[in-house]
Amino acid sequence: MKALSLKQPWAWAIFYCGKDIENRNWATKYRGRILIHASKNYDAEGATWLMNHFGFIIPEYQDFRGYILGSVTVADCVKYSPSRWFFGPYGFVLKNPVEFKKLIPWKGKLGLFEIPNDFFIDCPDK
């Protein structure tokens, strides 16, 4: 299965704030379910932006960096979206987020990356 790393708090926002677009400077033809990984990097500017524009407050205990948080479906890749989350130049349209009951420690990578099949033996949402 494919996975995608996002800086915090953006990974958190998919599951707690209704974030339905993941902005990237590269396009993808991939469609289907992916795992969402919260990278160890933190975007403090992004957290401030979430608070100022939407009133979202990210509690410190919900940091989740270095973990797979859940899964989501990449339904499309667009150059424009009316979503409040779109900034471009490309947006992965995200649907049906499923937060895992248990955080799974994992090392992220750049781009879409593969998670080995044996990961799913103990996958929390199965």
FENJO-V527300 format. One record per backbone hydrogen bond with DSSP energy under -1.0 kcal/mol. NH is the residue of the N-H (numbers start at 1). CO is the residue of the C=O. E is the energy in kcal/mol with one decimal. If there is no record, write none. Layout:
NH&CO&E / NH&CO&E
This chain:
3&113&-2.3 / 4&35&-2.2 / 6&37&-2.7 / 8&41&-1.9 / 10&7&-1.0 / 11&7&-1.2 / 13&9&-2.1 / 16&12&-1.9 / 17&13&-1.9 / 19&13&-2.0 / 22&92&-2.0 / 24&90&-2.6 / 32&74&-2.0 / 34&72&-2.9 / 35&2&-2.2 / 36&70&-2.9 / 37&4&-2.7 / 38&67&-3.1 / 39&6&-2.6 / 43&8&-3.3 / 47&43&-2.2 / 48&44&-2.2 / 49&45&-2.3 / 50&46&-2.7 / 51&47&-2.0 / 52&48&-2.9 / 53&49&-2.8 / 54&50&-1.9 / 55&51&-1.1 / 56&50&-1.5 / 62&59&-1.8 / 66&38&-3.4 / 67&64&-1.1 / 68&104&-3.0 / 69&36&-2.8 / 71&98&-2.4 / 72&34&-2.3 / 73&95&-3.1 / 74&32&-3.2 / 75&93&-2.9 / 78&91&-2.8 / 86&83&-1.7 / 90&24&-2.2 / 91&78&-2.7 / 92&22&-2.9 / 93&76&-2.5 / 94&20&-2.8 / 95&73&-2.3 / 98&71&-3.0 / 100&69&-2.8 / 104&68&-1.7 / 106&66&-2.3 / 113&3&-2.4 / 115&1&-3.0 / 119&116&-1.7 / 120&117&-1.6 / 121&118&-1.3 / 126&123&-1.7
